[in-house]
Amino acid sequence: MPLDIFVPYWGDPALLKETVASVFAQDNPDWLLTVIDDCYPDPSVPEYFAGIDDARVTYKRNETNKGITENYRSCVSQATQDLMVILGCDDVLLPNYVDVVLKAHHDFPDAAVIQPGVQVIDETGRLVKSLADSVKRKFVGPKTGSATVLAGEPLAVSLLGGNWLYWPSLAFRTDAIRQVNFRDGLPIVQDLALVMDMVLQGASLVHVPTLAFSYRRHSESASAATLTDGSRFAGDREYARIAEELCRVKGWNKAALAARLRWTSRLHAITLMPSALLSRNPRAIKATVRHAVGS
């Protein structure tokens, strides 16, 4: 059973080629790769794929720019295999990735989501250890030495306390991800929103600690850019309110409280306060203070 790998593309062509190269470098060749180009203005990209002679690789280009959410939806709708991944166009699969997720799917066929082990790299490919990632690993994410299935309110409490998932590394059961939809208006936190909607419907997640993925974190990413103008924080607060209400309706009061407290998100804002003050940018200062201590 091949792993369906989708890449919704908009970005640096050089990094995209690195991503594609990491797919070709898999120890297990049982994969299919589909790249959906959202009209990125660079003719070198279609030329690059025209030169790839491999029946496993498909390149498609949208007639118009659809935006990230619609491109994600296109990926889900076009999947043909039991298991799929929506890979970031600047991230890197380690050579064992396909083996790790296919084995996890075989061992835990009922799990809707698979989170393999992840390391973080910067623009140049060097390993980095940010405060946010350290907090995820030490205080928020699961601390197990073997594959572990998580589900229900305990999983919701964990994710709403601090989103320790690395979205582009996740593999999904295709039938399960099709039971939900990406929420409009939440482009930065739509990954957490989607997974939470699955969890609220009864889906389980298997955490596999085996390192298999390199997640690229760099200053020009959409999530990083929105921190400076406060829109990332606004999106966090908006989704926290949605999640709190959904959990209360479900009767998951601990998860609702976790959404209200959102302690790691508040902590993140506190760590950014010195930079905001030094910038003397009133908008940045207001955004960090409001997020750290506001409701």
Contacts in CASP RR format, 6 or more apart in sequence:
PFRMAT RR
TARGET T0000
AUTHOR 0000-0000-0000
METHOD contacts of the structure
MODEL  1
MPLDIFVPYWGDPALLKETVASVFAQDNPDWLLTVIDDCYPDPSVPEYFA
GIDDARVTYKRNETNKGITENYRSCVSQATQDLMVILGCDDVLLPNYVDV
VLKAHHDFPDAAVIQPGVQVIDETGRLVKSLADSVKRKFVGPKTGSATVL
AGEPLAVSLLGGNWLYWPSLAFRTDAIRQVNFRDGLPIVQDLALVMDMVL
QGASLVHVPTLAFSYRRHSESASAATLTDGSRFAGDREYARIAEELCRVK
GWNKAALAARLRWTSRLHAITLMPSALLSRNPRAIKATVRHAVGS
1 30 0 8 1.000
1 81 0 8 1.000
1 82 0 8 1.000
1 83 0 8 1.000
1 102 0 8 1.000
2 30 0 8 1.000
2 31 0 8 1.000
2 32 0 8 1.000
2 56 0 8 1.000
2 81 0 8 1.000
3 30 0 8 1.000
3 31 0 8 1.000
3 32 0 8 1.000
3 81 0 8 1.000
3 83 0 8 1.000
3 84 0 8 1.000
3 85 0 8 1.000
3 98 0 8 1.000
3 101 0 8 1.000
3 102 0 8 1.000
3 171 0 8 1.000
4 31 0 8 1.000
4 32 0 8 1.000
4 34 0 8 1.000
4 79 0 8 1.000
4 80 0 8 1.000
4 81 0 8 1.000
4 83 0 8 1.000
4 84 0 8 1.000
4 85 0 8 1.000
4 174 0 8 1.000
5 23 0 8 1.000
5 31 0 8 1.000
5 32 0 8 1.000
5 33 0 8 1.000
5 34 0 8 1.000
5 84 0 8 1.000
5 85 0 8 1.000
5 87 0 8 1.000
6 33 0 8 1.000
6 34 0 8 1.000
6 35 0 8 1.000
6 36 0 8 1.000
6 75 0 8 1.000
6 78 0 8 1.000
6 79 0 8 1.000
6 84 0 8 1.000
6 85 0 8 1.000
6 86 0 8 1.000
6 87 0 8 1.000
7 16 0 8 1.000
7 19 0 8 1.000
7 20 0 8 1.000
7 33 0 8 1.000
7 34 0 8 1.000
7 35 0 8 1.000
7 36 0 8 1.000
7 86 0 8 1.000
7 87 0 8 1.000
7 88 0 8 1.000
7 89 0 8 1.000
8 36 0 8 1.000
8 38 0 8 1.000
8 68 0 8 1.000
8 71 0 8 1.000
8 72 0 8 1.000
8 74 0 8 1.000
8 75 0 8 1.000
8 86 0 8 1.000
8 88 0 8 1.000
8 89 0 8 1.000
9 16 0 8 1.000
9 35 0 8 1.000
9 36 0 8 1.000
9 37 0 8 1.000
9 38 0 8 1.000
9 40 0 8 1.000
9 45 0 8 1.000
9 89 0 8 1.000
10 37 0 8 1.000
10 38 0 8 1.000
10 40 0 8 1.000
10 65 0 8 1.000
10 67 0 8 1.000
10 68 0 8 1.000
10 71 0 8 1.000
10 89 0 8 1.000
11 40 0 8 1.000
11 89 0 8 1.000
11 90 0 8 1.000
12 90 0 8 1.000
13 40 0 8 1.000
13 42 0 8 1.000
13 44 0 8 1.000
13 45 0 8 1.000
13 48 0 8 1.000
15 89 0 8 1.000
15 90 0 8 1.000
15 216 0 8 1.000
16 35 0 8 1.000
16 45 0 8 1.000
16 89 0 8 1.000
16 90 0 8 1.000
17 48 0 8 1.000
18 90 0 8 1.000
18 92 0 8 1.000
19 87 0 8 1.000
19 88 0 8 1.000
19 89 0 8 1.000
19 90 0 8 1.000
19 91 0 8 1.000
19 92 0 8 1.000
19 93 0 8 1.000
20 33 0 8 1.000
20 35 0 8 1.000
20 52 0 8 1.000
20 57 0 8 1.000
22 92 0 8 1.000
22 93 0 8 1.000
22 94 0 8 1.000
22 95 0 8 1.000
22 97 0 8 1.000
22 214 0 8 1.000
23 31 0 8 1.000
23 33 0 8 1.000
23 87 0 8 1.000
23 93 0 8 1.000
24 54 0 8 1.000
25 93 0 8 1.000
25 95 0 8 1.000
26 93 0 8 1.000
26 95 0 8 1.000
26 96 0 8 1.000
26 97 0 8 1.000
26 98 0 8 1.000
26 99 0 8 1.000
27 95 0 8 1.000
27 96 0 8 1.000
27 98 0 8 1.000
27 99 0 8 1.000
28 98 0 8 1.000
28 99 0 8 1.000
28 102 0 8 1.000
29 56 0 8 1.000
30 98 0 8 1.000
30 102 0 8 1.000
31 56 0 8 1.000
31 98 0 8 1.000
32 56 0 8 1.000
32 58 0 8 1.000
32 80 0 8 1.000
32 81 0 8 1.000
33 56 0 8 1.000
33 57 0 8 1.000
33 58 0 8 1.000
34 57 0 8 1.000
34 58 0 8 1.000
34 59 0 8 1.000
34 60 0 8 1.000
34 75 0 8 1.000
34 78 0 8 1.000
35 49 0 8 1.000
35 57 0 8 1.000
35 58 0 8 1.000
35 59 0 8 1.000
35 60 0 8 1.000
35 89 0 8 1.000
36 60 0 8 1.000
36 61 0 8 1.000
36 62 0 8 1.000
36 71 0 8 1.000
36 74 0 8 1.000
36 75 0 8 1.000
36 78 0 8 1.000
37 45 0 8 1.000
37 46 0 8 1.000
37 59 0 8 1.000
37 60 0 8 1.000
37 61 0 8 1.000
37 62 0 8 1.000
38 62 0 8 1.000
38 65 0 8 1.000
38 66 0 8 1.000
38 67 0 8 1.000
38 68 0 8 1.000
38 71 0 8 1.000
39 61 0 8 1.000
39 62 0 8 1.000
39 63 0 8 1.000
39 64 0 8 1.000
39 65 0 8 1.000
46 59 0 8 1.000
46 61 0 8 1.000
49 57 0 8 1.000
49 59 0 8 1.000
50 59 0 8 1.000
52 59 0 8 1.000
62 71 0 8 1.000
62 74 0 8 1.000
66 74 0 8 1.000
68 187 0 8 1.000
68 222 0 8 1.000
69 182 0 8 1.000
69 184 0 8 1.000
69 185 0 8 1.000
69 187 0 8 1.000
69 190 0 8 1.000
72 86 0 8 1.000
72 182 0 8 1.000
72 190 0 8 1.000
73 181 0 8 1.000
73 182 0 8 1.000
75 84 0 8 1.000
75 86 0 8 1.000
76 84 0 8 1.000
76 86 0 8 1.000
76 174 0 8 1.000
76 177 0 8 1.000
76 178 0 8 1.000
79 174 0 8 1.000
81 174 0 8 1.000
82 105 0 8 1.000
82 173 0 8 1.000
82 174 0 8 1.000
82 175 0 8 1.000
83 101 0 8 1.000
83 102 0 8 1.000
83 105 0 8 1.000
83 114 0 8 1.000
83 171 0 8 1.000
83 172 0 8 1.000
83 173 0 8 1.000
83 174 0 8 1.000
84 171 0 8 1.000
84 172 0 8 1.000
84 174 0 8 1.000
84 177 0 8 1.000
85 101 0 8 1.000
85 168 0 8 1.000
85 169 0 8 1.000
85 170 0 8 1.000
85 171 0 8 1.000
85 172 0 8 1.000
86 167 0 8 1.000
86 168 0 8 1.000
86 170 0 8 1.000
86 172 0 8 1.000
87 93 0 8 1.000
87 168 0 8 1.000
88 168 0 8 1.000
90 216 0 8 1.000
90 218 0 8 1.000
91 168 0 8 1.000
91 169 0 8 1.000
91 213 0 8 1.000
91 214 0 8 1.000
91 215 0 8 1.000
91 216 0 8 1.000
92 121 0 8 1.000
92 125 0 8 1.000
92 213 0 8 1.000
92 214 0 8 1.000
92 216 0 8 1.000
93 212 0 8 1.000
93 213 0 8 1.000
93 214 0 8 1.000
94 211 0 8 1.000
94 212 0 8 1.000
94 213 0 8 1.000
94 214 0 8 1.000
96 210 0 8 1.000
96 212 0 8 1.000
97 116 0 8 1.000
97 212 0 8 1.000
97 213 0 8 1.000
100 116 0 8 1.000
100 117 0 8 1.000
100 208 0 8 1.000
100 210 0 8 1.000
100 212 0 8 1.000
101 114 0 8 1.000
101 116 0 8 1.000
101 171 0 8 1.000
101 208 0 8 1.000
101 212 0 8 1.000
104 111 0 8 1.000
104 114 0 8 1.000
104 116 0 8 1.000
104 147 0 8 1.000
104 171 0 8 1.000
104 206 0 8 1.000
104 208 0 8 1.000
105 111 0 8 1.000
105 114 0 8 1.000
105 171 0 8 1.000
105 173 0 8 1.000
107 147 0 8 1.000
108 114 0 8 1.000
108 147 0 8 1.000
108 149 0 8 1.000
108 204 0 8 1.000
108 206 0 8 1.000
110 204 0 8 1.000
111 149 0 8 1.000
111 173 0 8 1.000
111 204 0 8 1.000
111 205 0 8 1.000
111 206 0 8 1.000
112 172 0 8 1.000
112 173 0 8 1.000
112 176 0 8 1.000
112 177 0 8 1.000
112 198 0 8 1.000
112 203 0 8 1.000
112 204 0 8 1.000
112 205 0 8 1.000
113 170 0 8 1.000
113 171 0 8 1.000
113 172 0 8 1.000
113 173 0 8 1.000
113 176 0 8 1.000
113 195 0 8 1.000
113 198 0 8 1.000
113 203 0 8 1.000
113 204 0 8 1.000
113 205 0 8 1.000
113 206 0 8 1.000
114 170 0 8 1.000
114 171 0 8 1.000
114 172 0 8 1.000
114 205 0 8 1.000
114 206 0 8 1.000
114 208 0 8 1.000
115 165 0 8 1.000
115 166 0 8 1.000
115 169 0 8 1.000
115 170 0 8 1.000
115 205 0 8 1.000
115 206 0 8 1.000
115 207 0 8 1.000
115 208 0 8 1.000
116 169 0 8 1.000
116 171 0 8 1.000
116 208 0 8 1.000
116 210 0 8 1.000
116 211 0 8 1.000
116 212 0 8 1.000
116 213 0 8 1.000
117 169 0 8 1.000
117 208 0 8 1.000
117 209 0 8 1.000
117 210 0 8 1.000
117 211 0 8 1.000
117 212 0 8 1.000
117 213 0 8 1.000
118 166 0 8 1.000
118 169 0 8 1.000
118 211 0 8 1.000
118 212 0 8 1.000
118 213 0 8 1.000
118 214 0 8 1.000
118 215 0 8 1.000
119 127 0 8 1.000
119 211 0 8 1.000
119 213 0 8 1.000
119 214 0 8 1.000
119 215 0 8 1.000
120 127 0 8 1.000
120 128 0 8 1.000
120 129 0 8 1.000
120 130 0 8 1.000
120 133 0 8 1.000
120 214 0 8 1.000
120 215 0 8 1.000
120 216 0 8 1.000
120 217 0 8 1.000
121 127 0 8 1.000
121 128 0 8 1.000
121 214 0 8 1.000
121 215 0 8 1.000
121 216 0 8 1.000
121 217 0 8 1.000
122 128 0 8 1.000
122 216 0 8 1.000
122 217 0 8 1.000
122 218 0 8 1.000
123 216 0 8 1.000
123 218 0 8 1.000
123 219 0 8 1.000
123 220 0 8 1.000
125 214 0 8 1.000
125 216 0 8 1.000
128 217 0 8 1.000
130 217 0 8 1.000
131 271 0 8 1.000
132 264 0 8 1.000
132 268 0 8 1.000
133 217 0 8 1.000
135 264 0 8 1.000
135 267 0 8 1.000
136 162 0 8 1.000
136 164 0 8 1.000
136 264 0 8 1.000
137 164 0 8 1.000
139 264 0 8 1.000
140 158 0 8 1.000
140 161 0 8 1.000
140 162 0 8 1.000
140 164 0 8 1.000
140 264 0 8 1.000
141 158 0 8 1.000
141 164 0 8 1.000
142 148 0 8 1.000
142 150 0 8 1.000
142 158 0 8 1.000
142 164 0 8 1.000
142 207 0 8 1.000
144 207 0 8 1.000
144 209 0 8 1.000
145 209 0 8 1.000
146 209 0 8 1.000
147 206 0 8 1.000
147 207 0 8 1.000
147 208 0 8 1.000
147 209 0 8 1.000
148 206 0 8 1.000
148 207 0 8 1.000
149 204 0 8 1.000
149 205 0 8 1.000
149 206 0 8 1.000
149 207 0 8 1.000
150 158 0 8 1.000
150 204 0 8 1.000
150 205 0 8 1.000
150 206 0 8 1.000
150 207 0 8 1.000
151 199 0 8 1.000
151 202 0 8 1.000
151 203 0 8 1.000
151 204 0 8 1.000
151 205 0 8 1.000
152 199 0 8 1.000
152 202 0 8 1.000
152 204 0 8 1.000
152 252 0 8 1.000
153 247 0 8 1.000
153 250 0 8 1.000
153 252 0 8 1.000
153 254 0 8 1.000
153 255 0 8 1.000
155 199 0 8 1.000
155 204 0 8 1.000
155 205 0 8 1.000
156 196 0 8 1.000
156 199 0 8 1.000
156 200 0 8 1.000
156 247 0 8 1.000
156 252 0 8 1.000
156 255 0 8 1.000
156 258 0 8 1.000
157 252 0 8 1.000
157 254 0 8 1.000
157 255 0 8 1.000
157 258 0 8 1.000
158 164 0 8 1.000
159 165 0 8 1.000
159 192 0 8 1.000
159 195 0 8 1.000
159 196 0 8 1.000
159 199 0 8 1.000
160 196 0 8 1.000
160 240 0 8 1.000
160 243 0 8 1.000
160 247 0 8 1.000
160 255 0 8 1.000
160 258 0 8 1.000
160 259 0 8 1.000
160 262 0 8 1.000
161 258 0 8 1.000
161 259 0 8 1.000
161 261 0 8 1.000
161 262 0 8 1.000
161 263 0 8 1.000
161 264 0 8 1.000
162 262 0 8 1.000
162 263 0 8 1.000
162 264 0 8 1.000
162 265 0 8 1.000
163 189 0 8 1.000
163 191 0 8 1.000
163 192 0 8 1.000
163 264 0 8 1.000
165 191 0 8 1.000
165 192 0 8 1.000
165 195 0 8 1.000
166 213 0 8 1.000
166 215 0 8 1.000
167 191 0 8 1.000
168 213 0 8 1.000
168 215 0 8 1.000
169 212 0 8 1.000
169 213 0 8 1.000
169 215 0 8 1.000
170 195 0 8 1.000
176 198 0 8 1.000
176 203 0 8 1.000
177 194 0 8 1.000
177 198 0 8 1.000
179 198 0 8 1.000
179 201 0 8 1.000
179 203 0 8 1.000
180 194 0 8 1.000
180 197 0 8 1.000
180 198 0 8 1.000
180 201 0 8 1.000
181 194 0 8 1.000
181 197 0 8 1.000
182 190 0 8 1.000
182 193 0 8 1.000
182 194 0 8 1.000
183 190 0 8 1.000
183 193 0 8 1.000
183 194 0 8 1.000
183 197 0 8 1.000
183 242 0 8 1.000
186 193 0 8 1.000
186 235 0 8 1.000
186 238 0 8 1.000
186 239 0 8 1.000
187 222 0 8 1.000
188 222 0 8 1.000
188 223 0 8 1.000
188 226 0 8 1.000
188 231 0 8 1.000
188 232 0 8 1.000
188 235 0 8 1.000
189 235 0 8 1.000
189 236 0 8 1.000
189 239 0 8 1.000
192 239 0 8 1.000
193 239 0 8 1.000
193 242 0 8 1.000
193 243 0 8 1.000
195 205 0 8 1.000
196 243 0 8 1.000
196 246 0 8 1.000
199 205 0 8 1.000
200 246 0 8 1.000
200 247 0 8 1.000
200 250 0 8 1.000
217 224 0 8 1.000
218 224 0 8 1.000
219 225 0 8 1.000
223 232 0 8 1.000
226 232 0 8 1.000
227 233 0 8 1.000
227 272 0 8 1.000
228 284 0 8 1.000
229 283 0 8 1.000
229 284 0 8 1.000
229 287 0 8 1.000
230 283 0 8 1.000
230 284 0 8 1.000
230 287 0 8 1.000
230 288 0 8 1.000
230 291 0 8 1.000
233 265 0 8 1.000
233 269 0 8 1.000
233 287 0 8 1.000
233 288 0 8 1.000
233 290 0 8 1.000
233 291 0 8 1.000
234 287 0 8 1.000
236 262 0 8 1.000
236 265 0 8 1.000
236 291 0 8 1.000
237 262 0 8 1.000
237 291 0 8 1.000
240 259 0 8 1.000
240 260 0 8 1.000
240 262 0 8 1.000
240 265 0 8 1.000
241 259 0 8 1.000
243 255 0 8 1.000
243 256 0 8 1.000
243 259 0 8 1.000
244 256 0 8 1.000
244 259 0 8 1.000
244 260 0 8 1.000
245 256 0 8 1.000
247 253 0 8 1.000
247 255 0 8 1.000
247 256 0 8 1.000
247 259 0 8 1.000
248 256 0 8 1.000
265 291 0 8 1.000
266 291 0 8 1.000
266 292 0 8 1.000
266 293 0 8 1.000
269 287 0 8 1.000
269 288 0 8 1.000
269 289 0 8 1.000
269 291 0 8 1.000
269 292 0 8 1.000
270 288 0 8 1.000
270 292 0 8 1.000
272 288 0 8 1.000
273 285 0 8 1.000
273 288 0 8 1.000
273 289 0 8 1.000
273 292 0 8 1.000
275 284 0 8 1.000
276 284 0 8 1.000
276 285 0 8 1.000
276 287 0 8 1.000
276 288 0 8 1.000
277 285 0 8 1.000
279 285 0 8 1.000
END
